[in-house]
């Protein structure tokens, strides 16, 4: 499959990737799978599907406190007793 080089489409996919905390390639694949499931092949329809996925992801991230980026932030925070912990060889 040829790579789509439309700037607006790539920008929507990049926003989707950022919102879902996934790579751009994974976001584009997600849009391609959704468009294949819907049976559309033209660029305008893919943009519409990408926008729908982005809006859905944004509403989910606003509704849920357990978004992927917030979960990662909580996991990366150091606890008070672990702040000065060092592993020795």
BAPA-939761 format. One line per 2 residues: for each residue z, x, y of C-alpha. Coordinates in nm, 2 decimals, m for minus. Layout:
<pabas>
Z:X:Y  ...
</pabas>
This chain:
<pabas>
0.00:0.00:0.00  m0.09:0.13:0.34
0.19:0.20:0.59  0.20:m0.04:0.88
0.21:0.15:1.21  0.27:m0.14:1.45
0.54:m0.04:1.70  0.70:m0.38:1.73
0.72:m0.43:1.35  0.88:m0.08:1.31
1.13:m0.16:1.59  1.24:m0.48:1.42
1.27:m0.30:1.08  1.47:m0.02:1.25
1.71:m0.28:1.40  1.74:m0.44:1.06
1.82:m0.11:0.91  2.08:m0.03:1.17
2.24:m0.37:1.13  2.26:m0.35:0.75
2.35:0.02:0.76  2.06:0.11:0.53
1.76:0.34:0.57  1.44:0.24:0.75
1.25:0.26:0.42  1.50:0.03:0.25
1.47:m0.22:0.54  1.09:m0.21:0.53
1.10:m0.26:0.15  1.34:m0.56:0.20
1.09:m0.72:0.45  0.80:m0.64:0.21
0.98:m0.81:m0.08  1.06:m1.11:0.13
0.70:m1.14:0.25  0.57:m1.11:m0.10
0.81:m1.38:m0.22  0.68:m1.60:0.06
0.32:m1.51:m0.03  0.22:m1.38:0.31
0.03:m1.07:0.38  m0.06:m1.07:0.75
0.13:m0.87:1.01  0.24:m1.16:1.23
0.40:m1.33:0.93  0.58:m1.01:0.83
0.71:m0.97:1.18  0.84:m1.33:1.17
1.01:m1.26:0.83  1.16:m0.94:0.96
1.29:m1.12:1.27  1.44:m1.39:1.05
1.61:m1.13:0.83  1.74:m0.95:1.14
1.88:m1.27:1.29  2.04:m1.36:0.95
2.20:m1.01:0.92  2.33:m1.03:1.28
2.49:m1.37:1.22  2.65:m1.25:0.90
2.79:m0.94:1.07  2.94:m1.15:1.35
3.09:m1.40:1.10  3.23:m1.15:0.86
3.49:m0.88:0.94  3.37:m0.69:0.63
3.04:m0.57:0.75  2.92:m0.25:0.58
2.96:m0.04:0.90  3.32:m0.17:0.95
3.40:m0.10:0.59  3.28:0.25:0.61
3.48:0.31:0.93  3.79:0.19:0.76
3.73:0.42:0.46  3.67:0.72:0.68
3.99:0.68:0.88  4.26:0.93:0.79
4.60:0.81:0.70  4.89:0.96:0.89
5.02:1.14:0.59  4.67:1.28:0.50
4.57:1.41:0.85  4.67:1.77:0.78
4.59:1.78:0.41  4.38:2.07:0.30
4.24:2.15:m0.04  4.29:2.51:m0.15
4.08:2.69:m0.41
</pabas>
